[in-house]
C-alpha cells in the first residue's frame, strides 16, 4: 500500500510538472478559436452549472466586480473579452437606457450569442465590436472598463489591459475579475489541479493581472473569493 502511495505521489508530481511547462505554450489563438466555437452556444449557462459546495462562484464573482465597479445610470462602459454577454444584464441594469455599453470580443461565435442576449432584452444602447483585445480601438472617455474571465485567456493580456486603460477617462473605474491560483495554504497540496484545468480549458491561472492594475491605481482594492480561486479588483485612473 505504501509503495502504491509513493508511486502515485511521484506520478502526480511528474504530471503537474509537465502540465505547468505546457500551460503557456498550450494557450494559442487557434486552440482558443476552436474552444469558443464549440462552447459559444450555452456558454453563459456555465455560471449556474458550476456549483461548488452549494455555491456559484462565477455568479459571486460577477456580483463582486459589479459592486467594485460602482456602475451608475448614464455611464459609458467598455466590457472587453465580453464573450457571450454574461455581464450584460448586470451592466444594463445599472446604467439604464441613458448609458452606453461597448463590448469587444475576438470570437465571432461568442459575439453571435451576445447578440441574442441583446435582442432578447431589446437593448438599443449596446455596441458589439469583433477585435483582438490587444489591438482594439473601442473609443475613448469610458467611465468604466471591465473584464471578467478574460485575462487568463487573452494571449497578450497586458497589452489588452493597456488598450482598455487608454480608453478610460481620468477618474474612471477599471474593474477586473477572474480565476487564479489560490494563495491560501490549504490549496497548495492540490495546486496541480489548477495546472490540469488550465490545460483542459485553455487558461493560465498563474497570471496576476491585478498587480498590473495595482501599479497604476493608488486606490486599488482586491477581494479574494471562493477560497482564493476567484477574485475581483478595481481602481480609479488617476490624473
C-alpha positions in Angstrom: 0.0 0.0 0.0 2.8 2.4 0.9 4.6 1.6 -2.3 1.4 2.4 -4.3 1.1 5.6 -2.4 4.6 6.8 -3.3 4.3 5.7 -6.9 1.0 7.7 -7.2 2.6 10.7 -5.5 5.6 10.7 -7.8 3.4 10.3 -10.8 1.2 13.1 -9.7 4.1 15.5 -9.2 5.5 14.5 -12.6 2.2 15.1 -14.3 1.9 18.5 -12.6 5.4 19.5 -13.8 4.6 18.6 -17.4 1.3 20.5 -17.2 3.0 23.6 -15.8 5.6 23.5 -18.6 2.9 23.1 -21.3 0.4 25.6 -19.9 1.8 28.7 -21.6 2.5 27.0 -24.9 -0.9 25.4 -25.0 -2.6 28.8 -24.8 -2.7 29.6 -28.5 -5.1 31.6 -30.6 -6.0 28.5 -32.7 -6.9 26.4 -29.7 -8.9 29.3 -28.3 -10.8 29.8 -31.5 -11.7 26.1 -31.6 -12.7 26.0 -27.9 -15.0 29.0 -28.1 -16.5 27.9 -31.4 -17.6 24.7 -29.6 -18.6 26.4 -26.3 -20.3 29.5 -27.6 -23.8 28.1 -27.5 -24.9 27.7 -23.9 -21.6 29.3 -22.6 -23.5 31.6 -20.3 -25.2 28.7 -18.7 -21.9 27.8 -17.1 -22.5 30.4 -14.5 -25.3 28.3 -13.0 -23.8 24.9 -13.9 -20.6 25.5 -11.8 -22.0 24.6 -8.4 -19.3 24.1 -5.8 -20.3 23.2 -2.2 -23.8 24.7 -2.9 -22.3 28.0 -4.2 -22.0 29.5 -7.6 -18.5 31.1 -7.7 -18.9 32.7 -11.1 -22.1 34.4 -10.0 -20.4 35.6 -6.8 -17.5 36.9 -8.9 -19.8 38.9 -11.2 -21.7 40.4 -8.3 -18.4 41.4 -6.6 -16.9 43.1 -9.6 -20.1 45.0 -10.3 -20.1 46.2 -6.8 -16.5 47.4 -7.1 -17.2 49.0 -10.5 -20.0 51.0 -8.9 -21.8 51.5 -12.2 -24.5 54.2 -12.3 -27.2 55.4 -14.7 -25.7 57.1 -17.8 -22.3 55.5 -17.6 -20.3 54.7 -20.7 -18.9 51.2 -20.2 -16.4 49.0 -22.0 -16.7 45.3 -21.5 -13.7 43.7 -23.2 -13.4 40.0 -23.7 -17.1 40.1 -23.3 -17.7 36.6 -24.5 -21.4 35.6 -24.9 -22.6 38.6 -23.0 -22.9 37.2 -19.5 -22.1 40.6 -18.0 -24.7 42.5 -20.0 -27.7 42.1 -17.7 -25.6 43.2 -14.7 -24.3 46.2 -16.6 -27.5 47.3 -18.2 -29.5 47.0 -15.0 -27.2 49.6 -13.5 -26.5 52.0 -16.4 -30.0 52.0 -17.8 -31.2 53.4 -21.1 -29.2 56.6 -20.8 -25.9 54.7 -20.5 -23.8 53.1 -23.3 -22.2 49.7 -23.4 -19.4 48.8 -25.9 -18.5 45.2 -25.8 -15.4 43.7 -27.5 -14.5 40.0 -28.2 -12.3 38.2 -30.6 -14.7 35.3 -31.3 -17.5 35.8 -33.8 -19.3 32.8 -32.4 -19.4 34.3 -28.9 -20.5 37.6 -30.2 -23.4 35.9 -32.1 -24.5 34.6 -28.7 -24.0 38.0 -27.2 -26.3 39.5 -29.9 -29.0 37.1 -28.8 -28.8 38.4 -25.3 -29.1 42.0 -26.6 -32.1 41.1 -28.9 -33.9 39.2 -26.1 -33.8 42.3 -23.9 -34.5 44.8 -26.6 -31.5 47.0 -25.7 -30.6 49.7 -28.3 -27.6 51.2 -26.5 -25.2 48.3 -26.8 -22.5 48.1 -29.5 -20.6 44.9 -30.3 -17.1 45.0 -31.8 -15.2 42.0 -33.1 -11.5 42.6 -32.3 -8.4 41.2 -30.6 -8.5 43.0 -27.3 -4.7 43.6 -27.6 -5.3 45.8 -30.6 -8.9 47.0 -30.0 -10.0 50.6 -30.7 -13.3 50.9 -28.8 -13.3 54.6 -28.5 -12.4 56.8 -25.5 -13.8 58.6 -22.4 -15.3 55.4 -20.8 -16.5 55.9 -17.3 -15.8 52.2 -16.5 -13.9 49.4 -18.2 -14.5 45.8 -17.3 -13.0 42.4 -18.0 -14.2 39.2 -16.4 -12.8 35.7 -17.1 -10.8 37.1 -19.9 -7.3 37.9 -18.6 -6.4 34.3 -18.1 -7.2 33.7 -21.7 -6.2 36.6 -23.9 -2.7 35.8 -25.3 -1.4 39.3 -25.0 -3.3 40.2 -21.9 -1.2 43.1 -20.6 -1.4 44.8 -24.0 -5.1 44.4 -23.9 -5.2 45.9 -20.4 -3.2 48.8 -21.7 -5.6 49.4 -24.6 -8.5 49.5 -22.1 -6.6 51.8 -19.8 -6.0 54.2 -22.7 -9.8 54.2 -23.4 -10.6 55.0 -19.8 -11.1 58.6 -18.9 -9.3 60.2 -15.9 -11.1 59.3 -12.7 -12.8 56.4 -14.4 -13.0 52.9 -12.8 -11.1 49.9 -14.0 -12.5 46.6 -12.8 -11.4 43.1 -13.4 -12.4 39.6 -12.1 -11.2 36.2 -12.9 -10.0 32.8 -11.7 -6.5 32.4 -10.3 -4.3 30.0 -8.4 -5.2 30.2 -4.8 -2.6 31.6 -2.4 -4.2 30.0 0.6 -2.0 27.5 2.4 -4.6 24.7 2.2 -4.8 25.0 -1.6 -1.1 24.2 -2.1 -1.4 20.4 -1.9 -3.9 20.4 -4.8 -2.1 23.1 -6.9 -1.6 20.5 -9.6 -5.4 20.5 -10.2 -5.2 24.1 -11.5 -2.5 23.1 -13.9 -4.7 20.4 -15.2 -7.7 22.7 -15.5 -5.5 25.3 -17.3 -4.6 22.7 -19.9 -8.1 21.5 -20.4 -10.0 24.8 -20.5 -7.0 26.7 -22.1 -6.3 29.3 -19.4 -3.2 30.4 -17.5 -4.1 31.0 -13.8 -0.5 31.8 -12.9 -1.1 35.3 -14.3 -1.5 38.1 -11.8 -3.2 40.9 -13.7 -4.2 42.6 -10.5 -0.6 43.5 -10.0 -0.6 45.4 -13.3 -3.7 47.3 -12.1 -2.4 47.9 -8.6 0.8 49.6 -10.0 -1.4 52.2 -11.8 -4.2 52.8 -9.3 -3.4 54.4 -5.9 -6.8 53.3 -4.5 -6.5 49.8 -5.8 -8.5 47.2 -3.9 -8.9 43.4 -4.4 -11.3 40.9 -3.0 -10.4 37.2 -2.7 -13.4 35.0 -3.5 -14.2 31.3 -3.1 -11.1 30.1 -1.2 -8.8 32.3 -3.3 -9.7 30.7 -6.6 -11.6 33.7 -7.8 -11.0 37.4 -7.3 -12.4 40.8 -8.1 -10.4 44.0 -8.2 -10.8 47.7 -9.1 -9.2 51.1 -9.0 -9.6 54.6 -10.4 -7.4 56.1 -13.2 -5.5 59.0 -11.6 -5.0 62.4 -13.2 
